[in-house]
Amino acid sequence: MRYSGLRVIKEALTGHKGWKHAWRDVEPKVQYDYIVIGGGGHGLATAYYLARNHGAKKIAVLEKGWVGGGNIGRNTTIVRSNYLLDGNEPFYEHSLKLWEGLEQDINYNAMISQRGILNLVHSDAQRDAFVRRGNAMILNGADADLLSTETIQKRYPFLNVNNARFPIKGGLAQHRGGTVRHDAVAWGYARAADQLGVDIIQNCEVTGFRIESGKCLGVETSRGYIGGGKVASCVAGSSGRLMAKANMRLPIESHVLQAFVSEGLKPVLP
């Protein structure tokens, strides 16, 4: 089923009886060619692009909870490519370009809004750092716009540019940046991956790995053993804990991040 405005109108006029489940509720098979651990944005995107771009078959995504219920549903919603280092900026710029065509690609409303992102300058040293970052962005093909205090005051009159503690001395804007509803991204990728034959298995926690002669043969799960030709770990902050079950110590640490995020409201019709 393809989603469209006409489809919404048709279903509204016929009692919404034609909608189908976004993806299948399947039992795990004994063996897959690819097992992707983690049903968040990274895991579902990995499975989707394996199937779409590389023609891979027999793919399973294993999610210990439900799709959209993990880290992807609890983040800051910002999409951007305003980074400094040459090793980072091209990666995030490619990511932003994927965001720009994602909804058409997966035929799902992920609520992507390119309303722009503005980082404010509060000191002379910060201005120098933002000038450097903006130039690095431009050199790597991204958009960057260094704004003066006067421009910011004109565009955003609700900001107090003369605050004694945090005076606004300018800002670095990326107009292609914006926001997205990340749990909807997970649902959209899940639906699109399912249509390509990917099995999405929820409530299936990986409890161990079956490794013989240095090769991973599959995973032990709360729903039994599942064999896999290749196994991918896409579990974000749980990576270290998961890979410890395979006797691998990753050179990374996970830290709790707290962020205050206001909820975007749709326009209200009078």
ChimeraX attribute file (.defattr): number of C-alpha atoms within 10 A of each C-alpha:
attribute: neighborCount
match mode: 1-to-1
recipient: residues
	/A:1	11
	/A:2	7
	/A:3	12
	/A:4	12
	/A:5	7
	/A:6	9
	/A:7	15
	/A:8	12
	/A:9	11
	/A:10	14
	/A:11	13
	/A:12	12
	/A:13	10
	/A:14	9
	/A:15	9
	/A:16	13
	/A:17	10
	/A:18	11
	/A:19	12
	/A:20	9
	/A:21	8
	/A:22	14
	/A:23	18
	/A:24	16
	/A:25	12
	/A:26	10
	/A:27	11
	/A:28	19
	/A:29	14
	/A:30	11
	/A:31	17
	/A:32	19
	/A:33	15
	/A:34	22
	/A:35	25
	/A:36	23
	/A:37	26
	/A:38	31
	/A:39	32
	/A:40	30
	/A:41	26
	/A:42	19
	/A:43	24
	/A:44	32
	/A:45	20
	/A:46	20
	/A:47	30
	/A:48	27
	/A:49	16
	/A:50	18
	/A:51	21
	/A:52	14
	/A:53	8
	/A:54	9
	/A:55	10
	/A:56	17
	/A:57	16
	/A:58	16
	/A:59	27
	/A:60	28
	/A:61	28
	/A:62	29
	/A:63	25
	/A:64	20
	/A:65	15
	/A:66	16
	/A:67	24
	/A:68	20
	/A:69	15
	/A:70	20
	/A:71	15
	/A:72	21
	/A:73	18
	/A:74	15
	/A:75	16
	/A:76	16
	/A:77	17
	/A:78	17
	/A:79	22
	/A:80	22
	/A:81	23
	/A:82	27
	/A:83	20
	/A:84	18
	/A:85	12
	/A:86	12
	/A:87	9
	/A:88	13
	/A:89	23
	/A:90	19
	/A:91	13
	/A:92	17
	/A:93	20
	/A:94	13
	/A:95	14
	/A:96	19
	/A:97	14
	/A:98	12
	/A:99	21
	/A:100	16
	/A:101	11
	/A:102	18
	/A:103	17
	/A:104	10
	/A:105	13
	/A:106	20
	/A:107	16
	/A:108	19
	/A:109	17
	/A:110	21
	/A:111	13
	/A:112	22
	/A:113	16
	/A:114	18
	/A:115	12
	/A:116	15
	/A:117	20
	/A:118	20
	/A:119	14
	/A:120	22
	/A:121	23
	/A:122	17
	/A:123	14
	/A:124	11
	/A:125	9
	/A:126	15
	/A:127	18
	/A:128	12
	/A:129	13
	/A:130	24
	/A:131	16
	/A:132	12
	/A:133	19
	/A:134	23
	/A:135	16
	/A:136	19
	/A:137	24
	/A:138	14
	/A:139	13
	/A:140	18
	/A:141	12
	/A:142	23
	/A:143	18
	/A:144	22
	/A:145	16
	/A:146	19
	/A:147	18
	/A:148	14
	/A:149	16
	/A:150	13
	/A:151	13
	/A:152	19
	/A:153	16
	/A:154	10
	/A:155	9
	/A:156	11
	/A:157	10
	/A:158	9
	/A:159	12
	/A:160	12
	/A:161	19
	/A:162	11
	/A:163	10
	/A:164	8
	/A:165	7
	/A:166	13
	/A:167	15
	/A:168	21
	/A:169	19
	/A:170	25
	/A:171	22
	/A:172	21
	/A:173	20
	/A:174	22
	/A:175	15
	/A:176	20
	/A:177	23
	/A:178	18
	/A:179	19
	/A:180	20
	/A:181	20
	/A:182	24
	/A:183	22
	/A:184	20
	/A:185	27
	/A:186	25
	/A:187	22
	/A:188	25
	/A:189	30
	/A:190	30
	/A:191	22
	/A:192	25
	/A:193	27
	/A:194	22
	/A:195	17
	/A:196	19
	/A:197	17
	/A:198	25
	/A:199	25
	/A:200	28
	/A:201	25
	/A:202	19
	/A:203	14
	/A:204	21
	/A:205	19
	/A:206	21
	/A:207	16
	/A:208	18
	/A:209	22
	/A:210	17
	/A:211	12
	/A:212	9
	/A:213	6
	/A:214	7
	/A:215	10
	/A:216	16
	/A:217	17
	/A:218	24
	/A:219	21
	/A:220	16
	/A:221	17
	/A:222	12
	/A:223	14
	/A:224	15
	/A:225	19
	/A:226	21
	/A:227	21
	/A:228	22
	/A:229	15
	/A:230	15
	/A:231	20
	/A:232	15
	/A:233	16
	/A:234	22
	/A:235	22
	/A:236	17
	/A:237	14
	/A:238	14
	/A:239	17
	/A:240	17
	/A:241	15
	/A:242	22
	/A:243	16
	/A:244	13
	/A:245	14
	/A:246	15
	/A:247	10
	/A:248	11
	/A:249	13
	/A:250	12
	/A:251	6
	/A:252	9
	/A:253	10
	/A:254	11
	/A:255	7
	/A:256	5
	/A:257	6
	/A:258	9
	/A:259	8
	/A:260	7
	/A:261	11
	/A:262	8
	/A:263	7
	/A:264	9
	/A:265	6
	/A:266	6
	/A:267	6
	/A:268	5
	/A:269	4
	/A:270	3
